[in-house]
């Protein structure tokens, strides 16, 4: 594990694996860099992979106040460690973060997005507009378990029986430990609509990847992103759900990143 220091002084931890062109991996909500570790190991056969903990998670530090721009600056520090530029891959809300960072002018050579969870009008109900505040209030009240449960039930939309199984699982304490970062991802997602202005500012080659067994609302939102890109393409990964097989993703990214 290595560390860099972001512009606000926050320490950002990352693993560097392999050799070749630089690829940076951005995890999604309710997880840390370990969620991308199997993918990082596979990509390391062809690339130098930088798999980092977003602020507030794992071995990275945090700050008293959150802003999406601080996460852009965290990526700046990772890009600097990677030699100045890199291919960028984000998953779920991490894909939304990767898109926004690229739109802000960060040194991204190619951008790959796995199922950013944008919701079109007429799709599934969007999470409440005050979702970030709900998470913050739960955490401030010492109810990290409630924050994690709310994420699964009301944001992801999982059925009650699955949420109950999750709460009884050995990995539930890890969910509670990073529950404060759920507000960060809710801030990144905004109202969960496609950020049309940001999409229009992305000029680098961009591949949006969607699972063939994913929800239709996810497919529709992802296709709307592609439609707004100046150099965008879409690929369906047959048979894949939101929790994508790392080997399938590694092959798709090798094809796109070269």
Secondary structure, DSSP 8 states (H G I E B T S, - for coil): -EEEE-TTS-EEEEEEE-SSSEEEEE--TT--GGGGHHHHHHHTTTSEEEEE--TTSTT----SS--HHHHHHHHHHHHHHTTS-EEEEEETHHHHHHHHHHHTT--EEEEEEE------TTSS----TTHHHHHHHHHHTT-HHHHHHHIIIIII---HHHHHHHHTSTTHHHHHHTGGGHHHHHHHHTTSS--HHHHHH--SEEEEEEETTS-HHHHHHHHHHHHH-TTEEEEEETT--SS--HHHHHHHHHHHH-
